[in-house]
Amino acid sequence: MILFLFFGIAAGVVSALYLAYNYQPILLNGTIHAAIFSSGLAFMYLAKRLTACSAGWYLAGALPVHLAIHFFIIGDLAQLIGVSHILLNFLSLP
């Protein structure tokens, strides 16, 4: 099961770094980015290894590093959910 965790970490890093270096046009590169992220799940399905447990291990490895790269390197998720606006509004309160 730890192997699926490492596959998830690798897929999360590769897909997020792909988007970091190839951001525009976002429609095309966002689709490729999602395909890279989900490629591990598709491979597990084709190899008859996809179970709820293996998918959980894969996502437990992929999501934290993937989202960390989105927040800290690319910086697009913070803008998407309005973190900067929330912080600016909070700082302007009396």
N, C-alpha and C positions, 0 to 999 in steps of 0.2 A: 504493500500500500504506500510505502514511502516513495516508491518509484513514481507513482502518479502525482505525488506532491512536487517532486522535482520536475516532472514534465509540465506541471501547471506553472511553476515558477519560470521555467524557460519560455513557455508560450506567453505568459504575461509580460515578461521583459521584452521579448522580441516584438510583440505586437504593439506595445506602447512606444518602443523606440522607433519602430517603423513610422508611426504617426508623428513622432517628434521630428524626424528628418524629412518626411514627405507630407506636410500638412495640407497644402493646397494642390489641387482642388479637393476640398474636404469630402464631397460626395463620393468620388472615386476612391480616394485613399482611406476614407472612413470605412468603406465596404471591404477593402482589402485588409484593413486593420481588424475588423470583426471576424473575417475569415481566418486570419492567423490565430486569433484568440480562441476560436472554437474548433480549430483543426485538431487539437488533441482529443476533444470529445468525439469528433467524427472518426478519428483513427481508432479510438477505443470501441466505438460502435461497430466498425467494420471488422475489427479483430475479435469481436464477441467478448470483450472485456468490460463493456460499459454496464455498471451497476450503480445503484444509488451511492454506495460507499465509495467506489472509485471516482465517480463524478464529484462527490463531496471533497475528496482529497485533492483532486485536480483544481477545483475552484478555490479551495483553501490555500493552495499555493499560488494560483494565478491572480486572484483579485487583490490581495494586499500590495504586492509589488506593482501590479498594473495601475492601480489607483494612485499609489505613491508617485509613480512616474508622471501620471496625468496631472497631479496637483503641483508637484515641485519642479519638474523639468519643463513640461509643456505649458502648464498654467491655464489650460482651457476649462477644466471642470470648475475651478473656483469662479471663473467668469460666468459659466453656464448657470450655476446655481445661485449666483448673486452674492457670494461671500463678501466681495469688496463693497457692495452697496449696503449690506447689512452692517458691516463694520463701520462704514462712514456714517450711517444713520445713528448707530449706537454712540459713536464718539461725539456727535453733535447734540446729544441730549444735555439739558442743563443739569 
